[in-house]
């Protein structure tokens, strides 16, 4: 539950010279109409069972005691929204200050109660219990008053305690409902954001398809295979968001591992290629994860298609590590034939290498490629 912002009520308690301080909340939700109706029935039934003119649920603020619910019973001098300023020594102030049930069977037996502020209303006996929110802040009291003495039996006291539990359970459920509403609102905002990202990612796919379609020298099977890998890089991200309920942060080791394994398995060479991954436990935003995933997919495709025609034991190794500050370093390499002599990634007809260059820039990195017993790639970018 969210942390409350409390104020404090100063209440006068029987036989004490100093007022007591009681925390009351300023940020609790309103009581719904259906709960108000339910409490009204509880108060009415309780007053009738006990045969008393007055049943009340009161509510405390930092300054006043307010009648929140008043029983619809004959002879009840109180009505809803009646208010009294705190500190004058009302019955309910002592209940609030002591935080326990109080029974006054005959006000004439105590000088304090004989002259209580409501003596003029003719009430001779009182029974009340504190009503508290789940965090311990005071809501108010549930009390019964009678114009006769010695009217509250042990069974009546037990009944009042049971109704207190029901009312406090209602308060707890009200807080739970508010919390769920807040979470639902947050989830709705998140869903809107996801829809926005999905739209952007589909626009990216359309661009990739348009670029792919210009490679007229490729057969349709090869074109579809390349597109499948690029779509998978995006699809896995959204699959993880849906399954885990994450809010835009992706576990990078889990994502990259699945992406690489599916990519290699999809080529039919899974048993021939040795894949080594070394990744720090990093979570990455969706806006960074998607371009990184497609970039890695392109690196894998280049290795699988072009690197290993004369390699007895193909190997691919990749590490993603956190550097000082908010930077990540991506290192990728294979043990294949390497890049052609005088290869210039800025002047190539290869769509895959063009995408690697574009995606590196999109991540905010600079691409480095070289031959070192095979093709190597490195970039650093800020997360």
Buried (B, 14 or more C-beta within 10 A) or exposed (E): EEEBEBBEBBBBBBEEEEBBEBBBBEEBEEBEEEBBEBBBEBBBBBBBEBEBBBBBBBBBBBBBBBBBBBBBBEEBBBEBEBEBEBBEBBBBBBBBBBEEBBEBBBBEEEEBBEEBBBEEBEBBBBBBBBBBBBBEBBBBBBBBBBBBBEBBEEEBEEBBEEBBEEBBEBBBEBBEEBEEEEEEEEEEEBEEEBEEBBEEBEEBBEEBEEEBEEBEEBEEEEBEBBBBBBBBBBBBBBEBBEEEEBEBBBBBBBBBBBBBEBBBEBBEEEEBBEBEBEBEEBBBEBEBBBBBBBBBBBBBBBBBBBBBEEBEEBBBBBBBBBEEEEBBBBBBBBBBBBBEEEBEBEEBEBBBBBBBBBBBBBBBBEBEBEBEEBBBBBBBBEB
